[in-house]
Amino acid sequence: MHIDIRDVSHDYQTNQGLLPVIKNLSISVKKGGFTAIVGPSGCGKSTITRLVSGLLKPSKGSIFISNEKVISPLSTVGMAFQNPVLLEWRNVINNIILPLEIVSKNLKYNFKRKRALELLKLVGLEDFELNLPSELSGGMKQRVSLCRSLVHKPEILILDEPFAALDAFTREDLWNVMLKLKSEQDFTCILITHDLREAVYLADQVIVLSGRPATLQYTVKSDFKKNKTISDLYSSKATKLLSTLRQQIEIAQSKNE
């Protein structure tokens, strides 16, 4: 397994004492796989991304990336969030190459720019390299954010609800952009989402977490055909899978009440 979360628990220190958010959680993600994690709001999904990236250390248990224990922040991880967080004073190309300025300081600017332009072409923004963030739509900003998260060719890409704030049409368009990027780049992906359709469409494995403190409640494979389209989400197969996932979420929510 590329990502191996072994019996992990995590607590946050609050004014009222320890707040358990994850309890005895074990999850595995194969190399090159795409795993979506869903569950009730506040169950610890985003905490998992911080643990996998090394930004947090678990209170208990261990996380391994390619059989190496995670003990500090990893430069081999790319991250994209609900808010694109682009620097307003930098144009598109200079926003994208920002990670390379941190993890690959010795690379020449022309090489960084070439890499960024390759990604911009993949997401359909090759004509916007000199635009400022204020000149872009919400969907365009999120495309730039995805390019930035992949510019340093990470082993692992973590997506923490990157499409949640977008309208339905833009969101579905970016799902296909994400699939295109995945087909062109060699990375393992973890997606945090509240959208079950998004989870089923993008991922090959969907994991349902219980209510807080989160444990593993349910795992299912989402084995759509390789050249899938949005219309596949309306098939009987997808409908059945979505129904099962909704039932599992309802069970998770009831356990937390």
N, C-alpha and C positions, 0 to 999 in steps of 0.2 A: 504494500500500500504506500502511496506517495505521502498522504497525510494520515496520521494515526493518532487519534485522541484516545488516551487510555485512562479510564476510570478517573476522569477529571471532575473535581468539585471546585467551586469558587464562591467566596463570600466577599461582600463589600462592608467596610466599616462605616457605620452611620452614627448619628447622635443617639440613636436608640439601641445601639449595639450592632452585632453582626447581622447582615442581611444575606441569607443564602440565595444565590441565583442559579447555580448549576450544581447538580448532585450526582456523583458516580456516573458520569456520561462517557460513553465509549462510541466513537464514530470512526469509520475508515473511508477514505476516498482514494480510488485507484488513480494511478498516474494518467494524466490526460483526461480524467473524468470531469463531469460537470454535476455537482451536487447542489440541490436547493434545500434550504432549511426553512421550515415554516413552523408556526406555533402561535399560541396566544400572545397578545401584546404584553411586553414586559417580562417575558419568560427567560430572557438571557441570550437571545439570538445574536445581538451585536457584541455581547461579551465574548462569544465564541470567536468572532473575527479578530478581536484584540488578542486573544490567547494564541490563536494560530499564527498571527503575525509577530508574536513576541513582544507586543506592547504591554501585555499583562502577564504575570506569572500566576499559574493556578495555585489555589490554596492547597490542593491535593491532586495527585496524579501527574501525568506527563503527556507532552505532545511531541510527536516525532515527525520530521519532514525528511523523507528519503532515509529513514532509519537514524537520523541525527536528532538528538534531543534539542528542543527549542529552549534556549536559556536567555536570549536577548533579542532585540528587534532585528528582523531579517531584511536585507537589501534585495532578496530574491522574491519578495512579495510585492505585487501591485494592488492598489486599492482604489475603488471608486464609490462615491457615496451619493445620497439623495441630493445634496447640495454640491454642485460641481466645484465650488470654491476656486474659481479662477482669479488670478491676480489682475485687477482692472487696468493697471498701468503697463501690462505686458500684452503684446499682440498674441494671436493664436499660436504661432510657431514657437514663440518664446515661453508660452505657458506649457506647451507640450514637452519641451526639452528640459524643463526644470528638474525632473528626477535625475537626468544625466549629469546635470551640473553638481549633483550631490554624490552620486554613486560612481560616476565615470568622469572625474574631473580632468583627466588627461586627454580625453577625446577632443579632436578639433571641432570647431563650430560647424564647419561644412558637413562633417560626418553626422553630427547630431541633427542638423537641419534635414539631411537626406532621409534619415530614419523617420523623422516626424512627418515629412512629406509623403512617405510610403503609407503611413497610417492614415493620414488625412485623405488620401486617394481611396483607401479601403472604405472609409465612412462617408465618402461623397462630399468632402469639404476642401478639395484641393485648391479651390479658387478663393479661399478665405484665410490664407495663412497670415496675412498682414492686418486682418481686422482685429479690433479690440473686443473684449467680451461684451461691452455695452451695445455692440452692433449685431449681436447674435440673438437668435430666439432661444427659448429654453431647451428645445431638442438639440439645437446646434451646440449649445454649451455642454450638454451631456455627452455628445459625440467627442468633443474636444477632451472632456474629462476621461473618457474611455481611452483615447489615444495617449494621453499623459500616463495613464496607469499601465500601459503596455510598452511605452517607448524604450524602457530599459530591459525588455525581453525577460520579464519575470517568470519564474517557475510556477508561481501560484498567483492567481488573480482572485481577489476578494471583492465581491459586489454587495454593498450594504444598501439595499433598496434604491438603486440608482435611477429607476424609472418611475418611482412612486408619485412624484409631484407633477408628472406630465399628463397631458390629455390622452384619451384612449387611443386615438389614431397615431399620435406621435410615439406613444409607448409601444404599440405593436410594430411600428416601423423600426424602432430601435431594438426590439427583440431580434428581428431579422439581421440588423447590423451586427448584433452580438454574435449570432450564429456564424455570420460571415467572418468576423474576426477570429472566432474559435477555429474555423476551418483553415485559416491562414497562419495562425500562430500556435506554437506548441506550449500550452500551459494547462495546469489543473485549476479548476474553478469552483469556488464556493459562493453561492448566491443566497443572500438573506432577503426574504420577501414575505409580504402578507397576501400577495396575489397568487392564488392557487393555479390560475390559468398560466401565468408567467412561469411558475415552477414546473408545471407539466410540460410546457412547450420548450423551455430552454434546457432543462436538466435531464440527465439519464438516470438520476437517482434523487428521490424526494424523501427527506427525513422530517418527520413530525415530532416536535418536542412537546413534552407535557407542560402544564402550568408550573410557575416558579415554586420551588427550585426545579429547574428543567432537568428531566431525564429523557432517555430515548423511549418514545412511545410507539412509533410506527415507521417502517421503512418500506418503500416500494420502488420498483424500477419503472421508468417511463420510456418504454422502448418504441418510440415512433420511428417511422422510416427516416432514412438519412436526409432526403430532400423534402423535408416537411414544409408545409405552409400553414398560415393561420387557419385556413378552412379545416385542417385536421383536428382542430380543437372542438369542432362540432360533430365529430364522428361518434358513433356509439361507444367505441373503445375509450375515447377521451372523456365522454360524459360519465361513464361508469367509474373511471379513475378519479375524476373530480368529485363525484358523489362520495366515494370512499374516503377521500382526504377531508372533505367537509365533515363527515361523521367523526373522523378521528380528532379534528379540531374541536368539535362540540364536546367530545369526551374529555379532551384536555382542559377545556374551559370549565366544565362541570367539576372536575377534580380540584380546580383552583378556587371554587366558590365555597 
